Amino acid sequence: MSAAFLAPLLGAPGLVQVHVVAGALALLLGALRLVWSQDERVERTLGWGFLGFLVLAAASALFLEAPNGAPNLYGVTPHHGFAFLALAGAGAAVIAARQGHRLGRQRIVTATFAGVFLMAGLFEMAPGRMLNAILAGS
């Protein structure tokens, strides 16, 4: 199998690569965390890993340029909205965890995971976007 399908990512600026890799790792760890329920230590490790990579992906998104044609209001685009959603969700999850609100934290993390990865992921699969080019192999 050739790595040619990764050409759009490998040719992208370093900040984009950091954003994509952090997002992919957050997606993987978040998905594992949502289905893992056997060992509390593993759950916590997956959860903290998910939040760490989510924050890195969101923070890096704040410095990415808006794609051509994206709605733009004084430099703020929908990408920034997803980043702020992710950062707010991560902060709320940490606060809930520190206060011992297990059910609240689980709901916050699940909603953040679904909101960020389903909505932003679908947005990124639009024609002309990098994720679309990688998945389509073009």
LINJOQUI-V574267 format. One record per residue. SS is DSSP state (A for helix, B for strand, O for the rest). PHI is phi as a letter, one per 40 degrees, with the letter a starting at -180 (999 if undefined). Layout:
BEGIN
<<SS & PHI> <SS & PHI>>
END
This chain:
BEGIN
<<O & 999> <O & c> <A & c> <A & c> <A & c> <A & c> <A & d> <A & d> <A & c> <A & c> <O & c> <O & c> <O & d> <A & d> <A & c> <A & c> <A & c> <A & d> <A & c> <A & c> <A & c> <A & c> <A & c> <A & c> <A & c> <A & c> <A & c> <A & c> <A & c> <A & c> <A & c> <A & c> <A & c> <A & c> <A & b> <O & c> <O & a> <O & c> <O & b> <A & c> <A & c> <A & c> <A & d> <A & c> <A & c> <A & c> <A & c> <A & c> <A & c> <A & d> <A & c> <A & c> <A & c> <A & c> <A & c> <A & c> <A & c> <A & c> <A & c> <A & c> <A & c> <O & c> <O & b> <O & c> <O & c> <O & c> <O & c> <O & d> <O & g> <O & c> <O & d> <O & a> <B & b> <O & f> <O & g> <B & c> <O & b> <A & d> <A & d> <A & c> <A & c> <A & c> <A & c> <A & c> <A & c> <A & c> <A & c> <A & c> <A & c> <A & c> <A & c> <A & c> <A & c> <A & c> <A & c> <A & c> <A & c> <A & c> <O & c> <O & g> <O & c> <A & c> <A & c> <A & c> <A & c> <A & c> <A & c> <A & c> <A & c> <A & c> <A & c> <A & c> <A & d> <A & c> <A & c> <A & c> <A & c> <A & c> <A & c> <A & c> <A & c> <A & c> <A & c> <A & c> <O & c> <O & c> <O & d> <O & g> <O & c> <A & c> <A & c> <A & c> <A & c> <A & c> <A & c> <A & c> <O & g> <O & b>>
END
